[in-house]
């Protein structure tokens, strides 16, 4: 049976958002799902408004898909509701956006029509999210928001190191930098991004340089090549 990657993700501090912002988030996620399906032939679904499951049929595309999700959520502009002032949970949402786990394995059952995703890949990704969830905890401690799990110990160690570095880069990025990375992953040129975001091309380039796009692109290419050869 062919192995695939399932990405599971939960929005950080979603319960601290206002009702309107939760609705906005869910609408935006639906837009993202459509874009991912068009570009990468993924199958995704949203559960209870703040939990995402995404089947990536080609494992080599999975890190691109994960970073697209991560950057997209971080770039969502929520309201300036007064209740957010000095709310540390909202600060976590703005800094990290979403927690994602990539599970690499087989899917014994996968039926888009009936919405069935069953097998090792989704068990692994879902388990990683559950183990690292902060839901309901009074004190939030976030060390990592990108995880990987497979039955290969050496591969897990490689991916842990790689994802830890990307996690730090994206976690320290601004919303605008995340927007630029999002469009670059989709293959847009800096001139096209400039038009899309209504900012100058030099500004796009500055954001790209500041976030370290060349290193991100190198990492994405490495991941793609590695999983193409597995």
N, C-alpha and C positions, 0 to 999 in steps of 0.2 A: 504494500500500500504506500502511495506517495505521501511524503511528509509535507506539511504546510505550516504556516505561522498564524496563530490567532492572537490578536491584540485585545486585551481587556483593559478598560480604563474607568476610573471614577473621578468625578470633578471634586477638587479639594474645597472643603468648606462650603459646599453648595447650599447647605441648610441655613447658612448665615446670610445668603442673598435674599433680597426682597422678592416678592412674588413676581413682580414685573421683570426683574432681572433673571429670574429662573425661567420665565417664559421666553425671554430674549435668548438665553443660552440654549434652550431646547430648539428654538427656531434656527439658530445659527448652526447647531450641530446637524440638523437635517440638511442644511445647505452644504455643509462639509461632506456629509455622506454621499450626496449626489455627485460632488466633484471627484471624490475618491473612486466612486464606481465608474465614472466616465473615464478617468485617467488610468486607473490600475485594475479595473474589473473586480473590485472588492465587493464583499457583501457585509453590510453593517446594520446594526440595530441599536436603538436606544431603549434602555430599561429604566423605568421610573424617573425619567427626565435627566438623570445625572450619571448613569452608568452606560458605558459603551462597549459593544463587542464587535470586532471587525475581523473577518476572515480574509487573509491575503493569500490568494491562490499561488502566487509566485513568491516564495520565501525571499528571494533576492530583492524584492521591492519593499519588504516589511519595514526596514529602518526609515526609508523615505516616507512611508505612510505614517509611521509613528511620529516622526518629527513634524510632518504636516499637521497632524492632530494637535501635537503639543504647541506648535507655534500659532496655529489658528485660535486655540482656546486662550492663549496668553494675550493675543491681540484683540480679543473681544472687549469692547468698551462698555463697562457697566455704568450705572447712574452714579451721581454724587449724593446719594441718599445720606441724610444727616445721621442715620443710625450706624453708618460705616465708620464714622470718625472714631479713631483710636481703637477700632475693632481689629484685633490681631489676626483673627481668622480670615477676614477680608484681605489683609496684607498677605497671608499665605496664598490665597486664591490669585491675587495679582502677581505674586512672585513665581508660583509654580503652575497654576491653572488646573492641570490634570495629572493624575498618577497613571502611568501606563506599564503594562507587563506584556512581554512577548513570549508566547508559549510555542515551542517548536516540537512538532510531533505529528502523529497521524490523526485523522478524523474518521472514525468508524461510520458515522452517519452525518451527512450534511445535505439538507434539503431546504433550499431558499423559499420554496412555495409554502411549506409548512413551518418555516422558521426553526428548523432543527439543526443544532450544532452540537455534536456529541463526540467526544474522543479525547485522547491524551493532550492534544494541543490546547484545547480550551480549558481542560482541567488544570493544566500547568499555569496558564496565564491567570485564570480566576483565583487559583490558590495563592499566587504571589500577591495579587491585589488584596485578598482577604488578610493575609499575614501582615501586610504593611499598611492596613487601613487605620485612619485616625478617627473614623466615624464614632461619634458618641463619647470620645475621650475629652476630659476636661482640659488636659494639657496636651497641646499638639507639639510633637517633635518630628520634624521632617529631615531625614538624612539623604534620602534618595527618592526620586519619582520615576525613574526608568529602570525596569527590571527585565531579566531574561531567564528562561528556564527550558532545559532540554534534558535528555537522558545521557548527555555527553559531558562529563565533568570538565574536561579540558576546554571544550567549546564554551561552557558556562563561565569559566574563569576569564577567557578571552573577551566575551561579551560584557561581563561585569566591569572590566577595566575600561572598555570602549564606551559603554553607556554612562559610566560614572563621569567621564570627562565631558561628554555631550550634555549631561544633566547639569553640570556646573556652568557650562557656557550658556545654555538656554535659560537657566535659572537666574543668571545675572543680566540677561538681555532686557532691553526695553520692549514695550509693545510694538513700537515702530520697527525696531530691528527684527523682531519676530515676523512682522508682516513682510519685510524684505526677503528674509530667508524662506518664508512660505512660497513666495512667488518664484524665487530662484530655484527651489526644488522642483517646482512645476515646469521649469525650463524657460521662463520669461527672461528676456534681456533686460539690462538696466534701463534702456530707453523705454521699453514696454512697461516696466515697473513704475518708472517715473510718471508715465501717463496714467496708469491705473491708480496710483496713490496721490496724484496731483502734487508731486514734489519734483524738484530739479534732479537731473541725472547725477550731478556731483554729490547731492545729498544722499541719493540711493547708494552710491559708491562708498560714501563715508560710513553709512550704517553697515554696509556689507563688510567693510574693512574692520570696523570696530567690534563686530561680533565674531570675526574670524571665519568668514565664509570659506576661504580656501581650505582651511583645516576641516571644516564640516563636510565640504564636498569630497575631500580625500577620504574621509571616514566612510561616507556613504558609498563611494566607489569600492572601497575595500570590502565592506559588508556585502555589496552586490556580487562582487567577484567570488568571495568566499562561499556564499550560499548557492551560487550558480554551479559551483564545482562539487558541492556535497552530494 
